[in-house]
Amino acid sequence: MSQYAVVIEDAGPNFSAYVPDLPGCVSAGYTLEEVTANIRVAMTIHIAALIEFGEEVPQPSSQVLLVDVAS
């Protein structure tokens, strides 16, 4: 099992998510819970497709850092 960084963005009426280390792996959902579940399914399908077609599965390398700044 691998852990990949996932970026979730507020897209107005819904949320969108993408995985920097898995180009093209994206999903959306109306709630944070839904987008989280959807991106997990998308990642599983994406990795399975890479394996099925003999492509290399990128190893996780992106890191997430939250930085506080004065506003």
mmCIF file as Biopython writes it, N, C-alpha, C and O atoms, coordinates in Angstrom:
data_model
#
loop_
_atom_site.group_PDB
_atom_site.id
_atom_site.type_symbol
_atom_site.label_atom_id
_atom_site.label_alt_id
_atom_site.label_comp_id
_atom_site.label_asym_id
_atom_site.label_entity_id
_atom_site.label_seq_id
_atom_site.pdbx_PDB_ins_code
_atom_site.Cartn_x
_atom_site.Cartn_y
_atom_site.Cartn_z
_atom_site.occupancy
_atom_site.B_iso_or_equiv
_atom_site.auth_seq_id
_atom_site.auth_asym_id
_atom_site.pdbx_PDB_model_num
ATOM 1   N N  . MET A ? 1  ? 0.845   -1.172 0.000   1.0 0.0 1  A 1 
ATOM 2   C CA . MET A ? 1  ? 0.000   0.000  0.000   1.0 0.0 1  A 1 
ATOM 3   C C  . MET A ? 1  ? 0.891   1.236  0.000   1.0 0.0 1  A 1 
ATOM 4   O O  . MET A ? 1  ? 1.893   1.292  0.711   1.0 0.0 1  A 1 
ATOM 5   N N  . SER A ? 2  ? 0.515   2.216  -0.800  1.0 0.0 2  A 1 
ATOM 6   C CA . SER A ? 2  ? 1.266   3.467  -0.883  1.0 0.0 2  A 1 
ATOM 7   C C  . SER A ? 2  ? 0.366   4.634  -0.512  1.0 0.0 2  A 1 
ATOM 8   O O  . SER A ? 2  ? -0.853  4.571  -0.670  1.0 0.0 2  A 1 
ATOM 9   N N  . GLN A ? 3  ? 0.976   5.688  -0.020  1.0 0.0 3  A 1 
ATOM 10  C CA . GLN A ? 3  ? 0.241   6.911  0.290   1.0 0.0 3  A 1 
ATOM 11  C C  . GLN A ? 3  ? 0.669   7.999  -0.680  1.0 0.0 3  A 1 
ATOM 12  O O  . GLN A ? 3  ? 1.848   8.343  -0.766  1.0 0.0 3  A 1 
ATOM 13  N N  . TYR A ? 4  ? -0.298  8.536  -1.407  1.0 0.0 4  A 1 
ATOM 14  C CA . TYR A ? 4  ? -0.059  9.606  -2.362  1.0 0.0 4  A 1 
ATOM 15  C C  . TYR A ? 4  ? -0.662  10.903 -1.829  1.0 0.0 4  A 1 
ATOM 16  O O  . TYR A ? 4  ? -1.707  10.886 -1.180  1.0 0.0 4  A 1 
ATOM 17  N N  . ALA A ? 5  ? -0.002  12.020 -2.105  1.0 0.0 5  A 1 
ATOM 18  C CA . ALA A ? 5  ? -0.552  13.328 -1.760  1.0 0.0 5  A 1 
ATOM 19  C C  . ALA A ? 5  ? -1.735  13.600 -2.684  1.0 0.0 5  A 1 
ATOM 20  O O  . ALA A ? 5  ? -1.661  13.345 -3.886  1.0 0.0 5  A 1 
ATOM 21  N N  . VAL A ? 6  ? -2.817  14.112 -2.126  1.0 0.0 6  A 1 
ATOM 22  C CA . VAL A ? 6  ? -4.018  14.472 -2.882  1.0 0.0 6  A 1 
ATOM 23  C C  . VAL A ? 6  ? -4.304  15.941 -2.606  1.0 0.0 6  A 1 
ATOM 24  O O  . VAL A ? 6  ? -4.302  16.377 -1.455  1.0 0.0 6  A 1 
ATOM 25  N N  . VAL A ? 7  ? -4.549  16.699 -3.670  1.0 0.0 7  A 1 
ATOM 26  C CA . VAL A ? 7  ? -4.902  18.109 -3.533  1.0 0.0 7  A 1 
ATOM 27  C C  . VAL A ? 7  ? -6.405  18.226 -3.747  1.0 0.0 7  A 1 
ATOM 28  O O  . VAL A ? 7  ? -6.933  17.776 -4.764  1.0 0.0 7  A 1 
ATOM 29  N N  . ILE A ? 8  ? -7.088  18.832 -2.783  1.0 0.0 8  A 1 
ATOM 30  C CA . ILE A ? 8  ? -8.531  19.049 -2.878  1.0 0.0 8  A 1 
ATOM 31  C C  . ILE A ? 8  ? -8.768  20.550 -2.950  1.0 0.0 8  A 1 
ATOM 32  O O  . ILE A ? 8  ? -8.259  21.317 -2.133  1.0 0.0 8  A 1 
ATOM 33  N N  . GLU A ? 9  ? -9.550  20.951 -3.941  1.0 0.0 9  A 1 
ATOM 34  C CA . GLU A ? 9  ? -9.841  22.373 -4.136  1.0 0.0 9  A 1 
ATOM 35  C C  . GLU A ? 9  ? -11.344 22.613 -4.060  1.0 0.0 9  A 1 
ATOM 36  O O  . GLU A ? 9  ? -12.140 21.786 -4.506  1.0 0.0 9  A 1 
ATOM 37  N N  . ASP A ? 10 ? -11.722 23.749 -3.494  1.0 0.0 10 A 1 
ATOM 38  C CA . ASP A ? 10 ? -13.113 24.168 -3.479  1.0 0.0 10 A 1 
ATOM 39  C C  . ASP A ? 10 ? -13.423 24.722 -4.864  1.0 0.0 10 A 1 
ATOM 40  O O  . ASP A ? 10 ? -12.863 25.739 -5.271  1.0 0.0 10 A 1 
ATOM 41  N N  . ALA A ? 11 ? -14.314 24.051 -5.584  1.0 0.0 11 A 1 
ATOM 42  C CA . ALA A ? 11 ? -14.633 24.444 -6.957  1.0 0.0 11 A 1 
ATOM 43  C C  . ALA A ? 11 ? -16.004 25.102 -7.053  1.0 0.0 11 A 1 
ATOM 44  O O  . ALA A ? 11 ? -16.675 25.001 -8.080  1.0 0.0 11 A 1 
ATOM 45  N N  . GLY A ? 12 ? -16.414 25.768 -5.995  1.0 0.0 12 A 1 
ATOM 46  C CA . GLY A ? 12 ? -17.712 26.447 -6.014  1.0 0.0 12 A 1 
ATOM 47  C C  . GLY A ? 12 ? -18.811 25.544 -5.495  1.0 0.0 12 A 1 
ATOM 48  O O  . GLY A ? 12 ? -18.948 25.360 -4.285  1.0 0.0 12 A 1 
ATOM 49  N N  . PRO A ? 13 ? -19.598 24.976 -6.401  1.0 0.0 13 A 1 
ATOM 50  C CA . PRO A ? 13 ? -20.689 24.113 -5.924  1.0 0.0 13 A 1 
ATOM 51  C C  . PRO A ? 13 ? -20.219 22.718 -5.518  1.0 0.0 13 A 1 
ATOM 52  O O  . PRO A ? 13 ? -21.006 21.930 -4.992  1.0 0.0 13 A 1 
ATOM 53  N N  . ASN A ? 14 ? -18.958 22.410 -5.754  1.0 0.0 14 A 1 
ATOM 54  C CA . ASN A ? 14 ? -18.438 21.084 -5.409  1.0 0.0 14 A 1 
ATOM 55  C C  . ASN A ? 14 ? -16.958 21.192 -5.066  1.0 0.0 14 A 1 
ATOM 56  O O  . ASN A ? 14 ? -16.408 22.289 -4.974  1.0 0.0 14 A 1 
ATOM 57  N N  . PHE A ? 15 ? -16.326 20.048 -4.878  1.0 0.0 15 A 1 
ATOM 58  C CA . PHE A ? 15 ? -14.891 19.976 -4.622  1.0 0.0 15 A 1 
ATOM 59  C C  . PHE A ? 15 ? -14.257 19.143 -5.723  1.0 0.0 15 A 1 
ATOM 60  O O  . PHE A ? 15 ? -14.869 18.203 -6.229  1.0 0.0 15 A 1 
ATOM 61  N N  . SER A ? 16 ? -13.035 19.486 -6.091  1.0 0.0 16 A 1 
ATOM 62  C CA . SER A ? 16 ? -12.292 18.680 -7.064  1.0 0.0 16 A 1 
ATOM 63  C C  . SER A ? 16 ? -11.006 18.209 -6.396  1.0 0.0 16 A 1 
ATOM 64  O O  . SER A ? 16 ? -10.495 18.847 -5.476  1.0 0.0 16 A 1 
ATOM 65  N N  . ALA A ? 17 ? -10.497 17.086 -6.876  1.0 0.0 17 A 1 
ATOM 66  C CA . ALA A ? 17 ? -9.277  16.521 -6.302  1.0 0.0 17 A 1 
ATOM 67  C C  . ALA A ? 17 ? -8.393  15.991 -7.419  1.0 0.0 17 A 1 
ATOM 68  O O  . ALA A ? 17 ? -8.878  15.507 -8.441  1.0 0.0 17 A 1 
ATOM 69  N N  . TYR A ? 18 ? -7.088  16.090 -7.204  1.0 0.0 18 A 1 
ATOM 70  C CA . TYR A ? 18 ? -6.135  15.493 -8.137  1.0 0.0 18 A 1 
ATOM 71  C C  . TYR A ? 18 ? -4.922  14.986 -7.374  1.0 0.0 18 A 1 
ATOM 72  O O  . TYR A ? 18 ? -4.659  15.385 -6.239  1.0 0.0 18 A 1 
ATOM 73  N N  . VAL A ? 19 ? -4.189  14.089 -8.035  1.0 0.0 19 A 1 
ATOM 74  C CA . VAL A ? 19 ? -3.027  13.450 -7.424  1.0 0.0 19 A 1 
ATOM 75  C C  . VAL A ? 19 ? -1.797  13.859 -8.230  1.0 0.0 19 A 1 
ATOM 76  O O  . VAL A ? 19 ? -1.622  13.383 -9.352  1.0 0.0 19 A 1 
ATOM 77  N N  . PRO A ? 20 ? -0.937  14.729 -7.690  1.0 0.0 20 A 1 
ATOM 78  C CA . PRO A ? 20 ? 0.218   15.208 -8.454  1.0 0.0 20 A 1 
ATOM 79  C C  . PRO A ? 20 ? 1.121   14.085 -8.993  1.0 0.0 20 A 1 
ATOM 80  O O  . PRO A ? 20 ? 1.694   14.221 -10.074 1.0 0.0 20 A 1 
ATOM 81  N N  . ASP A ? 21 ? 1.248   12.997 -8.257  1.0 0.0 21 A 1 
ATOM 82  C CA . ASP A ? 21 ? 2.134   11.907 -8.684  1.0 0.0 21 A 1 
ATOM 83  C C  . ASP A ? 21 ? 1.472   10.936 -9.655  1.0 0.0 21 A 1 
ATOM 84  O O  . ASP A ? 21 ? 2.133   10.036 -10.172 1.0 0.0 21 A 1 
ATOM 85  N N  . LEU A ? 22 ? 0.175   11.106 -9.911  1.0 0.0 22 A 1 
ATOM 86  C CA . LEU A ? 22 ? -0.547  10.255 -10.867 1.0 0.0 22 A 1 
ATOM 87  C C  . LEU A ? 22 ? -1.219  11.176 -11.890 1.0 0.0 22 A 1 
ATOM 88  O O  . LEU A ? 22 ? -2.424  11.415 -11.808 1.0 0.0 22 A 1 
ATOM 89  N N  . PRO A ? 23 ? -0.453  11.691 -12.849 1.0 0.0 23 A 1 
ATOM 90  C CA . PRO A ? 23 ? -1.007  12.638 -13.816 1.0 0.0 23 A 1 
ATOM 91  C C  . PRO A ? 23 ? -2.269  12.092 -14.488 1.0 0.0 23 A 1 
ATOM 92  O O  . PRO A ? 23 ? -2.307  10.960 -14.970 1.0 0.0 23 A 1 
ATOM 93  N N  . GLY A ? 24 ? -3.296  12.940 -14.500 1.0 0.0 24 A 1 
ATOM 94  C CA . GLY A ? 24 ? -4.559  12.553 -15.112 1.0 0.0 24 A 1 
ATOM 95  C C  . GLY A ? 24 ? -5.538  11.934 -14.137 1.0 0.0 24 A 1 
ATOM 96  O O  . GLY A ? 24 ? -6.685  11.671 -14.500 1.0 0.0 24 A 1 
ATOM 97  N N  . CYS A ? 25 ? -5.116  11.696 -12.917 1.0 0.0 25 A 1 
ATOM 98  C CA . CYS A ? 25 ? -5.993  11.090 -11.924 1.0 0.0 25 A 1 
ATOM 99  C C  . CYS A ? 25 ? -6.721  12.211 -11.184 1.0 0.0 25 A 1 
ATOM 100 O O  . CYS A ? 25 ? -6.144  12.888 -10.334 1.0 0.0 25 A 1 
ATOM 101 N N  . VAL A ? 26 ? -7.998  12.394 -11.522 1.0 0.0 26 A 1 
ATOM 102 C CA . VAL A ? 26 ? -8.804  13.472 -10.957 1.0 0.0 26 A 1 
ATOM 103 C C  . VAL A ? 26 ? -10.175 12.944 -10.569 1.0 0.0 26 A 1 
ATOM 104 O O  . VAL A ? 26 ? -10.593 11.881 -11.026 1.0 0.0 26 A 1 
ATOM 105 N N  . SER A ? 27 ? -10.865 13.687 -9.730  1.0 0.0 27 A 1 
ATOM 106 C CA . SER A ? 27 ? -12.227 13.334 -9.361  1.0 0.0 27 A 1 
ATOM 107 C C  . SER A ? 27 ? -12.901 14.563 -8.771  1.0 0.0 27 A 1 
ATOM 108 O O  . SER A ? 27 ? -12.271 15.604 -8.580  1.0 0.0 27 A 1 
ATOM 109 N N  . ALA A ? 28 ? -14.198 14.426 -8.485  1.0 0.0 28 A 1 
ATOM 110 C CA . ALA A ? 28 ? -14.962 15.522 -7.902  1.0 0.0 28 A 1 
ATOM 111 C C  . ALA A ? 28 ? -16.044 14.948 -6.992  1.0 0.0 28 A 1 
ATOM 112 O O  . ALA A ? 28 ? -16.357 13.758 -7.040  1.0 0.0 28 A 1 
ATOM 113 N N  . GLY A ? 29 ? -16.601 15.819 -6.169  1.0 0.0 29 A 1 
ATOM 114 C CA . GLY A ? 29 ? -17.699 15.425 -5.300  1.0 0.0 29 A 1 
ATOM 115 C C  . GLY A ? 29 ? -18.316 16.655 -4.679  1.0 0.0 29 A 1 
ATOM 116 O O  . GLY A ? 29 ? -17.686 17.710 -4.611  1.0 0.0 29 A 1 
ATOM 117 N N  . TYR A ? 30 ? -19.543 16.523 -4.229  1.0 0.0 30 A 1 
ATOM 118 C CA . TYR A ? 30 ? -20.248 17.665 -3.646  1.0 0.0 30 A 1 
ATOM 119 C C  . TYR A ? 30 ? -19.841 17.965 -2.214  1.0 0.0 30 A 1 
ATOM 120 O O  . TYR A ? 30 ? -20.044 19.078 -1.729  1.0 0.0 30 A 1 
ATOM 121 N N  . THR A ? 31 ? -19.263 16.971 -1.527  1.0 0.0 31 A 1 
ATOM 122 C CA . THR A ? 31 ? -18.801 17.171 -0.154  1.0 0.0 31 A 1 
ATOM 123 C C  . THR A ? 31 ? -17.358 16.682 -0.048  1.0 0.0 31 A 1 
ATOM 124 O O  . THR A ? 31 ? -16.864 15.985 -0.934  1.0 0.0 31 A 1 
ATOM 125 N N  . LEU A ? 32 ? -16.689 17.052 1.038   1.0 0.0 32 A 1 
ATOM 126 C CA . LEU A ? 32 ? -15.325 16.567 1.250   1.0 0.0 32 A 1 
ATOM 127 C C  . LEU A ? 32 ? -15.297 15.051 1.369   1.0 0.0 32 A 1 
ATOM 128 O O  . LEU A ? 32 ? -14.382 14.400 0.866   1.0 0.0 32 A 1 
ATOM 129 N N  . GLU A ? 33 ? -16.301 14.491 2.035   1.0 0.0 33 A 1 
ATOM 130 C CA . GLU A ? 33 ? -16.371 13.036 2.177   1.0 0.0 33 A 1 
ATOM 131 C C  . GLU A ? 33 ? -16.533 12.369 0.818   1.0 0.0 33 A 1 
ATOM 132 O O  . GLU A ? 33 ? -15.898 11.352 0.537   1.0 0.0 33 A 1 
ATOM 133 N N  . GLU A ? 34 ? -17.393 12.948 -0.028  1.0 0.0 34 A 1 
ATOM 134 C CA . GLU A ? 34 ? -17.637 12.366 -1.348  1.0 0.0 34 A 1 
ATOM 135 C C  . GLU A ? 34 ? -16.407 12.471 -2.245  1.0 0.0 34 A 1 
ATOM 136 O O  . GLU A ? 34 ? -16.054 11.504 -2.919  1.0 0.0 34 A 1 
ATOM 137 N N  . VAL A ? 35 ? -15.752 13.626 -2.262  1.0 0.0 35 A 1 
ATOM 138 C CA . VAL A ? 35 ? -14.580 13.769 -3.125  1.0 0.0 35 A 1 
ATOM 139 C C  . VAL A ? 35 ? -13.445 12.877 -2.643  1.0 0.0 35 A 1 
ATOM 140 O O  . VAL A ? 35 ? -12.679 12.360 -3.456  1.0 0.0 35 A 1 
ATOM 141 N N  . THR A ? 36 ? -13.326 12.688 -1.332  1.0 0.0 36 A 1 
ATOM 142 C CA . THR A ? 36 ? -12.299 11.800 -0.793  1.0 0.0 36 A 1 
ATOM 143 C C  . THR A ? 36 ? -12.552 10.361 -1.220  1.0 0.0 36 A 1 
ATOM 144 O O  . THR A ? 36 ? -11.633 9.671  -1.660  1.0 0.0 36 A 1 
ATOM 145 N N  . ALA A ? 37 ? -13.785 9.911  -1.092  1.0 0.0 37 A 1 
ATOM 146 C CA . ALA A ? 37 ? -14.128 8.554  -1.523  1.0 0.0 37 A 1 
ATOM 147 C C  . ALA A ? 37 ? -13.930 8.394  -3.028  1.0 0.0 37 A 1 
ATOM 148 O O  . ALA A ? 37 ? -13.420 7.372  -3.485  1.0 0.0 37 A 1 
ATOM 149 N N  . ASN A ? 38 ? -14.332 9.403  -3.794  1.0 0.0 38 A 1 
ATOM 150 C CA . ASN A ? 38 ? -14.223 9.326  -5.250  1.0 0.0 38 A 1 
ATOM 151 C C  . ASN A ? 38 ? -12.773 9.307  -5.726  1.0 0.0 38 A 1 
ATOM 152 O O  . ASN A ? 38 ? -12.442 8.569  -6.654  1.0 0.0 38 A 1 
ATOM 153 N N  . ILE A ? 39 ? -11.900 10.106 -5.104  1.0 0.0 39 A 1 
ATOM 154 C CA . ILE A ? 39 ? -10.504 10.116 -5.544  1.0 0.0 39 A 1 
ATOM 155 C C  . ILE A ? 39 ? -9.823  8.814  -5.165  1.0 0.0 39 A 1 
ATOM 156 O O  . ILE A ? 39 ? -8.924  8.361  -5.874  1.0 0.0 39 A 1 
ATOM 157 N N  . ARG A ? 40 ? -10.227 8.208  -4.072  1.0 0.0 40 A 1 
ATOM 158 C CA . ARG A ? 40 ? -9.662  6.910  -3.685  1.0 0.0 40 A 1 
ATOM 159 C C  . ARG A ? 40 ? -10.005 5.858  -4.754  1.0 0.0 40 A 1 
ATOM 160 O O  . ARG A ? 40 ? -9.148  5.067  -5.148  1.0 0.0 40 A 1 
ATOM 161 N N  . VAL A ? 41 ? -11.248 5.857  -5.213  1.0 0.0 41 A 1 
ATOM 162 C CA . VAL A ? 41 ? -11.661 4.931  -6.283  1.0 0.0 41 A 1 
ATOM 163 C C  . VAL A ? 41 ? -10.903 5.256  -7.565  1.0 0.0 41 A 1 
ATOM 164 O O  . VAL A ? 41 ? -10.421 4.351  -8.245  1.0 0.0 41 A 1 
ATOM 165 N N  . ALA A ? 42 ? -10.795 6.536  -7.898  1.0 0.0 42 A 1 
ATOM 166 C CA . ALA A ? 42 ? -10.088 6.941  -9.120  1.0 0.0 42 A 1 
ATOM 167 C C  . ALA A ? 42 ? -8.626  6.506  -9.078  1.0 0.0 42 A 1 
ATOM 168 O O  . ALA A ? 42 ? -8.086  6.059  -10.090 1.0 0.0 42 A 1 
ATOM 169 N N  . MET A ? 43 ? -7.987  6.630  -7.927  1.0 0.0 43 A 1 
ATOM 170 C CA . MET A ? 43 ? -6.589  6.221  -7.794  1.0 0.0 43 A 1 
ATOM 171 C C  . MET A ? 43 ? -6.443  4.715  -7.990  1.0 0.0 43 A 1 
ATOM 172 O O  . MET A ? 43 ? -5.516  4.258  -8.658  1.0 0.0 43 A 1 
ATOM 173 N N  . THR A ? 44 ? -7.351  3.954  -7.412  1.0 0.0 44 A 1 
ATOM 174 C CA . THR A ? 44 ? -7.308  2.498  -7.545  1.0 0.0 44 A 1 
ATOM 175 C C  . THR A ? 44 ? -7.457  2.093  -9.004  1.0 0.0 44 A 1 
ATOM 176 O O  . THR A ? 44 ? -6.715  1.243  -9.495  1.0 0.0 44 A 1 
ATOM 177 N N  . ILE A ? 45 ? -8.411  2.698  -9.694  1.0 0.0 45 A 1 
ATOM 178 C CA . ILE A ? 45 ? -8.635  2.394  -11.114 1.0 0.0 45 A 1 
ATOM 179 C C  . ILE A ? 45 ? -7.448  2.850  -11.951 1.0 0.0 45 A 1 
ATOM 180 O O  . ILE A ? 45 ? -7.012  2.137  -12.855 1.0 0.0 45 A 1 
ATOM 181 N N  . HIS A ? 46 ? -6.926  4.032  -11.657 1.0 0.0 46 A 1 
ATOM 182 C CA . HIS A ? 46 ? -5.792  4.581  -12.409 1.0 0.0 46 A 1 
ATOM 183 C C  . HIS A ? 46 ? -4.567  3.667  -12.302 1.0 0.0 46 A 1 
ATOM 184 O O  . HIS A ? 46 ? -3.929  3.353  -13.306 1.0 0.0 46 A 1 
ATOM 185 N N  . ILE A ? 47 ? -4.248  3.248  -11.084 1.0 0.0 47 A 1 
ATOM 186 C CA . ILE A ? 47 ? -3.087  2.380  -10.877 1.0 0.0 47 A 1 
ATOM 187 C C  . ILE A ? 47 ? -3.312  1.024  -11.535 1.0 0.0 47 A 1 
ATOM 188 O O  . ILE A ? 47 ? -2.391  0.474  -12.139 1.0 0.0 47 A 1 
ATOM 189 N N  . ALA A ? 48 ? -4.522  0.475  -11.429 1.0 0.0 48 A 1 
ATOM 190 C CA . ALA A ? 48 ? -4.826  -0.809 -12.071 1.0 0.0 48 A 1 
ATOM 191 C C  . ALA A ? 48 ? -4.667  -0.712 -13.582 1.0 0.0 48 A 1 
ATOM 192 O O  . ALA A ? 48 ? -4.169  -1.645 -14.211 1.0 0.0 48 A 1 
ATOM 193 N N  . ALA A ? 49 ? -5.080  0.397  -14.166 1.0 0.0 49 A 1 
ATOM 194 C CA . ALA A ? 49 ? -4.946  0.585  -15.612 1.0 0.0 49 A 1 
ATOM 195 C C  . ALA A ? 49 ? -3.479  0.688  -16.021 1.0 0.0 49 A 1 
ATOM 196 O O  . ALA A ? 49 ? -3.079  0.127  -17.041 1.0 0.0 49 A 1 
ATOM 197 N N  . LEU A ? 50 ? -2.682  1.397  -15.237 1.0 0.0 50 A 1 
ATOM 198 C CA . LEU A ? 50 ? -1.252  1.483  -15.539 1.0 0.0 50 A 1 
ATOM 199 C C  . LEU A ? 50 ? -0.630  0.086  -15.552 1.0 0.0 50 A 1 
ATOM 200 O O  . LEU A ? 50 ? 0.132   -0.255 -16.458 1.0 0.0 50 A 1 
ATOM 201 N N  . ILE A ? 51 ? -0.958  -0.709 -14.550 1.0 0.0 51 A 1 
ATOM 202 C CA . ILE A ? 51 ? -0.414  -2.065 -14.468 1.0 0.0 51 A 1 
ATOM 203 C C  . ILE A ? 51 ? -0.901  -2.907 -15.636 1.0 0.0 51 A 1 
ATOM 204 O O  . ILE A ? 51 ? -0.116  -3.623 -16.258 1.0 0.0 51 A 1 
ATOM 205 N N  . GLU A ? 52 ? -2.202  -2.824 -15.938 1.0 0.0 52 A 1 
ATOM 206 C CA . GLU A ? 52 ? -2.780  -3.612 -17.031 1.0 0.0 52 A 1 
ATOM 207 C C  . GLU A ? 52 ? -2.099  -3.329 -18.368 1.0 0.0 52 A 1 
ATOM 208 O O  . GLU A ? 52 ? -1.900  -4.242 -19.168 1.0 0.0 52 A 1 
ATOM 209 N N  . PHE A ? 53 ? -1.742  -2.073 -18.611 1.0 0.0 53 A 1 
ATOM 210 C CA . PHE A ? 53 ? -1.140  -1.704 -19.889 1.0 0.0 53 A 1 
ATOM 211 C C  . PHE A ? 53 ? 0.390   -1.699 -19.839 1.0 0.0 53 A 1 
ATOM 212 O O  . PHE A ? 53 ? 1.045   -1.195 -20.752 1.0 0.0 53 A 1 
ATOM 213 N N  . GLY A ? 54 ? 0.953   -2.261 -18.768 1.0 0.0 54 A 1 
ATOM 214 C CA . GLY A ? 54 ? 2.397   -2.407 -18.684 1.0 0.0 54 A 1 
ATOM 215 C C  . GLY A ? 54 ? 3.147   -1.116 -18.442 1.0 0.0 54 A 1 
ATOM 216 O O  . GLY A ? 54 ? 4.344   -1.033 -18.714 1.0 0.0 54 A 1 
ATOM 217 N N  . GLU A ? 55 ? 2.463   -0.115 -17.938 1.0 0.0 55 A 1 
ATOM 218 C CA . GLU A ? 55 ? 3.103   1.167  -17.647 1.0 0.0 55 A 1 
ATOM 219 C C  . GLU A ? 55 ? 3.677   1.152  -16.238 1.0 0.0 55 A 1 
ATOM 220 O O  . GLU A ? 55 ? 3.222   0.394  -15.381 1.0 0.0 55 A 1 
ATOM 221 N N  . GLU A ? 56 ? 4.660   1.979  -16.008 1.0 0.0 56 A 1 
ATOM 222 C CA . GLU A ? 56 ? 5.253   2.091  -14.683 1.0 0.0 56 A 1 
ATOM 223 C C  . GLU A ? 56 ? 4.315   2.879  -13.767 1.0 0.0 56 A 1 
ATOM 224 O O  . GLU A ? 56 ? 3.777   3.913  -14.165 1.0 0.0 56 A 1 
ATOM 225 N N  . VAL A ? 57 ? 4.127   2.400  -12.569 1.0 0.0 57 A 1 
ATOM 226 C CA . VAL A ? 57 ? 3.317   3.115  -11.583 1.0 0.0 57 A 1 
ATOM 227 C C  . VAL A ? 57 ? 4.249   4.075  -10.837 1.0 0.0 57 A 1 
ATOM 228 O O  . VAL A ? 57 ? 5.170   3.635  -10.148 1.0 0.0 57 A 1 
ATOM 229 N N  . PRO A ? 58 ? 4.013   5.383  -10.972 1.0 0.0 58 A 1 
ATOM 230 C CA . PRO A ? 58 ? 4.883   6.345  -10.284 1.0 0.0 58 A 1 
ATOM 231 C C  . PRO A ? 58 ? 4.830   6.159  -8.770  1.0 0.0 58 A 1 
ATOM 232 O O  . PRO A ? 58 ? 3.760   5.971  -8.190  1.0 0.0 58 A 1 
ATOM 233 N N  . GLN A ? 59 ? 5.979   6.215  -8.157  1.0 0.0 59 A 1 
ATOM 234 C CA . GLN A ? 59 ? 6.049   6.140  -6.707  1.0 0.0 59 A 1 
ATOM 235 C C  . GLN A ? 59 ? 5.671   7.502  -6.119  1.0 0.0 59 A 1 
ATOM 236 O O  . GLN A ? 59 ? 5.941   8.538  -6.728  1.0 0.0 59 A 1 
ATOM 237 N N  . PRO A ? 60 ? 5.056   7.503  -4.950  1.0 0.0 60 A 1 
ATOM 238 C CA . PRO A ? 60 ? 4.728   8.786  -4.324  1.0 0.0 60 A 1 
ATOM 239 C C  . PRO A ? 60 ? 5.994   9.599  -4.061  1.0 0.0 60 A 1 
ATOM 240 O O  . PRO A ? 60 ? 6.969   9.088  -3.509  1.0 0.0 60 A 1 
ATOM 241 N N  . SER A ? 61 ? 5.966   10.847 -4.455  1.0 0.0 61 A 1 
ATOM 242 C CA . SER A ? 61 ? 7.131   11.711 -4.188  1.0 0.0 61 A 1 
ATOM 243 C C  . SER A ? 61 ? 6.711   13.115 -3.756  1.0 0.0 61 A 1 
ATOM 244 O O  . SER A ? 61 ? 7.512   13.848 -3.177  1.0 0.0 61 A 1 
ATOM 245 N N  . SER A ? 62 ? 5.473   13.492 -4.031  1.0 0.0 62 A 1 
ATOM 246 C CA . SER A ? 62 ? 4.997   14.819 -3.631  1.0 0.0 62 A 1 
ATOM 247 C C  . SER A ? 62 ? 4.784   14.870 -2.132  1.0 0.0 62 A 1 
ATOM 248 O O  . SER A ? 62 ? 4.415   13.879 -1.502  1.0 0.0 62 A 1 
ATOM 249 N N  . GLN A ? 63 ? 5.023   16.038 -1.577  1.0 0.0 63 A 1 
ATOM 250 C CA . GLN A ? 63 ? 4.802   16.246 -0.152  1.0 0.0 63 A 1 
ATOM 251 C C  . GLN A ? 63 ? 3.879   17.439 0.030   1.0 0.0 63 A 1 
ATOM 252 O O  . GLN A ? 63 ? 3.844   18.347 -0.801  1.0 0.0 63 A 1 
ATOM 253 N N  . VAL A ? 64 ? 3.150   17.426 1.105   1.0 0.0 64 A 1 
ATOM 254 C CA . VAL A ? 64 ? 2.227   18.519 1.409   1.0 0.0 64 A 1 
ATOM 255 C C  . VAL A ? 64 ? 2.725   19.229 2.659   1.0 0.0 64 A 1 
ATOM 256 O O  . VAL A ? 64 ? 3.077   18.597 3.655   1.0 0.0 64 A 1 
ATOM 257 N N  . LEU A ? 65 ? 2.747   20.532 2.587   1.0 0.0 65 A 1 
ATOM 258 C CA . LEU A ? 65 ? 3.170   21.344 3.723   1.0 0.0 65 A 1 
ATOM 259 C C  . LEU A ? 65 ? 2.220   22.517 3.842   1.0 0.0 65 A 1 
ATOM 260 O O  . LEU A ? 65 ? 2.051   23.277 2.889   1.0 0.0 65 A 1 
ATOM 261 N N  . LEU A ? 66 ? 1.606   22.672 4.984   1.0 0.0 66 A 1 
ATOM 262 C CA . LEU A ? 66 ? 0.754   23.827 5.245   1.0 0.0 66 A 1 
ATOM 263 C C  . LEU A ? 66 ? 1.609   24.888 5.926   1.0 0.0 66 A 1 
ATOM 264 O O  . LEU A ? 66 ? 2.264   24.615 6.931   1.0 0.0 66 A 1 
ATOM 265 N N  . VAL A ? 67 ? 1.599   26.077 5.384   1.0 0.0 67 A 1 
ATOM 266 C CA . VAL A ? 67 ? 2.449   27.158 5.885   1.0 0.0 67 A 1 
ATOM 267 C C  . VAL A ? 67 ? 1.572   28.310 6.375   1.0 0.0 67 A 1 
ATOM 268 O O  . VAL A ? 67 ? 0.738   28.817 5.624   1.0 0.0 67 A 1 
ATOM 269 N N  . ASP A ? 68 ? 1.754   28.716 7.607   1.0 0.0 68 A 1 
ATOM 270 C CA . ASP A ? 68 ? 1.026   29.857 8.152   1.0 0.0 68 A 1 
ATOM 271 C C  . ASP A ? 68 ? 1.672   31.154 7.682   1.0 0.0 68 A 1 
ATOM 272 O O  . ASP A ? 68 ? 2.895   31.291 7.695   1.0 0.0 68 A 1 
ATOM 273 N N  . VAL A ? 69 ? 0.831   32.107 7.264   1.0 0.0 69 A 1 
ATOM 274 C CA . VAL A ? 69 ? 1.323   33.434 6.891   1.0 0.0 69 A 1 
ATOM 275 C C  . VAL A ? 69 ? 0.369   34.461 7.494   1.0 0.0 69 A 1 
ATOM 276 O O  . VAL A ? 69 ? -0.819  34.190 7.666   1.0 0.0 69 A 1 
ATOM 277 N N  . ALA A ? 70 ? 0.883   35.607 7.804   1.0 0.0 70 A 1 
ATOM 278 C CA . ALA A ? 70 ? 0.045   36.683 8.312   1.0 0.0 70 A 1 
ATOM 279 C C  . ALA A ? 70 ? -0.779  37.243 7.167   1.0 0.0 70 A 1 
ATOM 280 O O  . ALA A ? 70 ? -0.277  37.428 6.058   1.0 0.0 70 A 1 
ATOM 281 N N  . SER A ? 71 ? -2.048  37.511 7.443   1.0 0.0 71 A 1 
ATOM 282 C CA . SER A ? 71 ? -2.884  38.086 6.365   1.0 0.0 71 A 1 
ATOM 283 C C  . SER A ? 71 ? -3.464  39.416 6.774   1.0 0.0 71 A 1 
ATOM 284 O O  . SER A ? 71 ? -4.187  40.039 5.997   1.0 0.0 71 A 1 
#
